[in-house]
Amino acid sequence: MATEEWWHGDWIVAGFAGVGVIAPRPGYPGSMTFTRLTVRPEQMGGVPCIRGLRVPVATVVGMVAEGMADAEILAAFPDLEAEDIREALEYAAAAVRERELPLAPTG
């Protein structure tokens, strides 16, 4: 089986047999590789998920945003580990830094 690479937005996915590890475009300052996050084009519509599980990063980030504690998230998804939550948040922060998002004007 061959190693393959494809782009998911501003992120490159280096994969083996359709399972990818997410990393920012080469040369991005302060870039890091997310080894606990995977992208499979045939799974969950190709959105970033936690360790090949059918748990999208956006779901975990949303649970944190709603005020759930790590223990509550881990109870809801027993296959997750605390490090998965941390890396999902790091990915979300990096994704927001990568592009401008439409925000409502203040004031």
C-alpha positions as CSV (number, residue, x, y, z in Angstrom):
1,M,0.0,0.0,0.0
2,A,1.3,3.4,-0.9
3,T,1.5,6.6,1.1
4,E,-0.7,9.3,-0.2
5,E,-1.2,13.0,0.4
6,W,-4.2,15.2,-0.1
7,W,-5.4,18.7,1.0
8,H,-8.3,19.3,3.4
9,G,-8.8,23.0,3.3
10,D,-5.5,24.6,4.4
11,W,-4.3,21.3,5.9
12,I,-2.3,18.6,4.3
13,V,-3.2,15.0,5.1
14,A,-0.5,12.5,4.8
15,G,-2.0,9.1,4.8
16,F,-1.6,5.4,4.4
17,A,-4.5,3.4,3.1
18,G,-6.9,6.3,3.4
19,V,-6.1,7.1,7.0
20,G,-4.5,10.6,7.3
21,V,-2.5,12.5,9.9
22,I,-3.3,16.3,9.7
23,A,-0.6,18.9,9.4
24,P,-0.7,22.6,8.3
25,R,0.7,23.7,5.0
26,P,4.5,23.4,5.0
27,G,6.3,26.5,6.2
28,Y,3.4,27.8,8.3
29,P,5.0,29.5,11.4
30,G,4.5,27.6,14.6
31,S,3.0,24.7,12.7
32,M,2.4,21.4,14.4
33,T,1.3,18.0,13.3
34,F,-1.9,16.6,14.8
35,T,-1.2,12.9,15.4
36,R,-4.4,12.1,17.2
37,L,-6.7,13.4,14.4
38,T,-7.5,11.6,11.2
39,V,-9.3,12.3,8.0
40,R,-10.8,9.5,5.9
41,P,-12.6,10.7,2.8
42,E,-15.1,7.8,3.1
43,Q,-15.8,8.3,6.8
44,M,-18.0,11.1,8.2
45,G,-17.8,13.0,5.0
46,G,-14.1,13.5,5.3
47,V,-14.2,15.8,8.3
48,P,-11.4,15.6,10.8
49,C,-12.1,12.9,13.5
50,I,-10.5,11.7,16.6
51,R,-8.0,8.8,16.0
52,G,-10.1,7.2,13.2
53,L,-13.2,7.0,15.4
54,R,-16.5,8.3,14.2
55,V,-16.2,11.2,16.6
56,P,-15.7,14.5,14.7
57,V,-13.4,17.1,16.1
58,A,-16.2,19.6,15.8
59,T,-18.4,17.5,18.1
60,V,-15.7,17.5,20.8
61,V,-15.0,21.2,20.5
62,G,-18.7,22.0,20.6
63,M,-19.1,20.0,23.8
64,V,-16.3,22.0,25.4
65,A,-17.9,25.3,24.1
66,E,-21.2,24.2,25.8
67,G,-19.4,24.0,29.1
68,M,-19.0,20.3,29.4
69,A,-16.1,19.1,31.6
70,D,-13.5,16.7,30.2
71,A,-14.9,14.0,32.5
72,E,-18.4,14.5,31.0
73,I,-17.1,14.3,27.4
74,L,-15.0,11.2,28.3
75,A,-18.1,9.6,29.8
76,A,-20.2,10.4,26.7
77,F,-17.4,8.9,24.4
78,P,-15.6,6.2,26.4
79,D,-13.2,5.5,23.5
80,L,-11.8,9.1,23.9
81,E,-8.8,10.0,26.0
82,A,-8.1,13.4,27.7
83,E,-5.3,14.1,25.2
84,D,-7.9,13.8,22.4
85,I,-9.8,16.7,23.8
86,R,-6.7,18.8,24.1
87,E,-5.6,18.1,20.6
88,A,-9.1,18.8,19.2
89,L,-9.0,22.2,20.9
90,E,-5.5,22.9,19.5
91,Y,-6.7,22.0,16.0
92,A,-9.7,24.3,16.3
93,A,-7.4,27.2,17.5
94,A,-5.0,26.6,14.6
95,A,-7.8,26.4,12.1
96,V,-9.2,29.7,13.2
97,R,-5.7,31.3,12.9
98,E,-5.5,30.0,9.3
99,R,-8.3,32.1,7.8
100,E,-10.6,35.0,8.4
101,L,-14.1,34.1,9.6
102,P,-17.2,36.3,9.1
103,L,-18.0,37.9,12.4
104,A,-20.8,40.3,13.3
105,P,-19.6,43.9,13.7
106,T,-19.4,45.1,17.3
107,G,-20.7,48.4,18.6
